[in-house]
Amino acid sequence: MEDSELTGLRRRLQQIIFEAETPSGKAFDVGLILAILLSVGVVMVESVESIRLEHGPALRVIELFFTGLFTVEYVLRLYCTIRPAQYARSFFGVVDLISVAPTYLSLFLEGAQSFQIIRALRLLRIFRVMKLAHYLGEAAVLRQALYASRPKITIFLIAVINIAGIFGALMYLVEGRAGGFDNIPIAIYWAIVTMTTVGFGDIAPVTPAGQFIAAILMLMGYGIIAVPTGIVSAEIARANKPKKVSTHSCPVCATEGHDANAVHCKYCGGLL
């Protein structure tokens, strides 16, 4: 199926729903983001027990309205895309689907409506509305740096786990049950909390030897926290400079993030 087959009503809907540069497309996106914000607000307000007891039925009706609205929008996105299955498997396609699924699941599974908060992910579309497409290139650089950092981060985490295990076992021997270190897993939990400088305070050494070990682990924690930051920063410096991207979506698969001078979609080959 070619782009020329996307004519009439489907073509018009495609321009409104997927394009952010046209007045109608921008108006649609702004309205959609407002609806998402209101919907997420309803979910948050409904989690407050006093409000839910007093206005529960009204909030439920409002939520059903937004669910119906987003369902219609999702169906229209599939309808005006030449390859709907490809859009359905894309990131935003999956997000659009799971944003309405909790309401329908709640009809059979009690409490499933709480997962409606995932609709907040749809606010990522604000990048298109606010003409922040160039940030997508920066996001690609960050993603590339994180991907390149995986081996180093993995080795770092293995080292941290070993340190936590060693210091946890040591504290179990030094403090024992009298200090609240009832077993080695709890002692390892304490070591992780101490290394990360969280310091819940639920378990603390009481002997001088234990406090000395804790002080060493705290000082190590400051250096440990800095390591992953340095690794990722180095990879970001090595990453390629981002290319300019456009806000236009492919009429075939509805994928965004194409190069500004692209003529064909880099994912499906469709004409942009």
N, C-alpha and C positions, 0 to 999 in steps of 0.2 A: 504494500500500500504506500503510495507516494504522498508528499505534502499537498499536491494538487487536489487530492481527494478530500482534504479537510476544507470544505466549503460551506457557504451558507451559515446556518445557525451554529454549527459546531465551530467554524472558524471564528465567528464573533465571540462565542463563549471562551474560546481558547485565548483570544486577545485580552478579554476582560479578566479571566481568572489567573492566567499565567504571566501576563506582561505587566511590568511595573512602570514602564516609561509612558504609557498612554494615560490620559486623564481618567478614563473609565477603569483602567487596570489599577491605577493608584488609589482611586476611590474605593474599589473593591477590597484591596489589601488593607487600607486604613479601617474600613468597616469590619473586616475579618479580625484584625488585631484587637479592636475594641470589644468585639464579641468574645474573643478568647480571654481577654482580661476580665470581663464581667463573669464569664463562666468559671474561671479559676477563683475569682472572688467569692462566688456562690459556694463553691466547694470548701473554701477556707472558712467562710462564715458558718456553714452547716456543721463543721467540726466542733463548734462551740456549743456545748450541751444546752446551756440556758436558752440560746437563740434557737437551736434545733427543736427544743420542746415547745417553744411558743410559735415559731413560724415554719416548722418542719414541712407541712403540706404545701405551703406557698413556695418554699425553696425547691421542693421536689418538682413542682410544676414548671418552675423556671428552668431547672436543670433538664427536664424532658424537652423543653422548647429548644434549648441550645443544642442538645443531642440531635434532635430532629433537623435543626439548621445545619449542623456540621455533617450530618449524614447526607443530606441533599447536596451539600457542597462537594463531598467526597465522590458521590455518584456522578456529579457533573464533571469533575476532573477526569474521571475515567471515561466519560462519554466523549469529551472533546479532545482526547488524546488518541493519536493514531494507533499507538501500541499501549493500551491500558495495562496489560500485564506487566510491562516493563516499568511503567510508572508505579504500579502497586508494589513492586519490589524495591523501589528506590527509597532513600532515607525518609524524605518527606511523605512518600506514599505510605510507608509503614507507620510513621508518626500519626498521619491523618486517620489511619484505620484504628490504631490502638487508643486514639483519643476519644472515640465514640464507643469502643467495645465495653468499657466498664459499666456503663449504664445498662446495656443489654444483658451483661453478665449478672448484674445485681438483681435481675428478675428471677434468677435461679440460684445465685450465690449471695448470701447475706454479707454485706460489708464491702462488696466488690466496687461500689461506687466511689470509695475512697481513692481508688487509683485514677480517678478523673483528673487529679492534679497533674498528671503527665501531660495534659494539654498545654502546660506552660512551655513545653518544647516547641510548640507551634509558633511561639513568639520569635523564633529565629528568623521568621519571614520578615521581620522588621528591617533586616539588612537590605532587602529589596526596596521596601517602601521609602526608607531614609536615604536611598542612593549610596549605601555603604558597601557596594559590591567590591570595591578595591580591598576591603578588609578580608574578603574571601581568599585573596592571594596571600595575605599575611597569615591567615589560618592554615593555609596549605604549607607554608614554611614551618610553622610551629608543629604541625602534624609530621612533617618530614624529619624535623629535629627529634621529636619524641620517638619516632620509629627507629632512627639511627642510634638512639641512646639505649635501646632495649638491652643489648648484651652487657653494657657497663652497669646499667641499673640492676640487672638480674644478679650480677656478681656482687654488687654492693648490698643488695637485700640478703643474699646468702650470708655475707660476712656479718651483717647486722643480726641475723637470726642466730648465728653462732655465738656472737658476743652476748646476746640476751640469754642464751642457754647456759653459757659458762658463768656469767655473773649471777644468774638466777640460782644455779646449783650451788655456787659459792655462798650466796646469802642464805640459802636453806641450811647449809652446814653451820654457818656462823650464828644466825639468829634462831633458827628452829621454830617450833610451835609457840614458844613463849613470846616471840616477837610478831606473831601473826602469820609467819611463813609456814603454813601447815603442810605444804607439799611443794614439789619442784615446779609443777605447772603454775601455781599461784606466785611462786618466786620469779618465774620467767615473766609473768604478767607484770609484776612490779618492775622488773628490769626494763621492759618495753616502755612502760609509763614514765619511768625515770629518764631513759635515754631520749625520749621525745620531748622532754621538759613539760609534759602535761601536768604531772604532779597532783593526782586526785587526793592523795593523803589518806586513803583508806587503809593502806599498809605502809608502815615506816619502821626503819631499824631503830633499835633502842640501845644497843651495845656500842661502845666506842669503835670496835673493829667493823661492825656493820655500817656505822655512819661514815667511816673512812672509805669503805668500798663504795658506798653510795655517792660520796663526793667525787671519787674518781670517775664513776659512771656518768655523773652529771656533766663533768667537764668534757668527757668524750662525746656526750650528746650534742654539745654545741658544734663540734667538728663534724659529726655525723650528719647533722641537719644541712650543713653547707655543701656536702658532697654532691647530692643529686642536682642541686641548683647549678653547680659548676659544670656538671656533665652536660646538662641540657643547654646551658648558655653557650658552651663551646660548640655544640652541634648546630645551634641557631646561627652562630657566626660563620659556620662552614656551609650552611644551607644556601641554595640558589636564591637570588633575588626574585620576589614574586612578580608574575606577569599581570598586566592589566586584564581584568575580566569584565564581562558585560552582565547586565541583569536579564538579558533575553533568555528565555527557556526554549528548549527544543520542542517543536510542535509534534514530534513523533513520540519521544519518550518523556518529555516534560522535565528533562534534566537541566540544571542551571550550572553556572560557573564556567562558561566558555571563555576563551580568549577574546579580547575586544575585536580582533580582526578576523575571527573565525567565520567561515562560510558554511561549513558542515559540522554537525554534532560529533564530538570526539568519542562519544559512547556508542551511538547507533548509526552514525553516518547520515542522518537526516539533514535536509537543507534547512538552515536557520533563517 
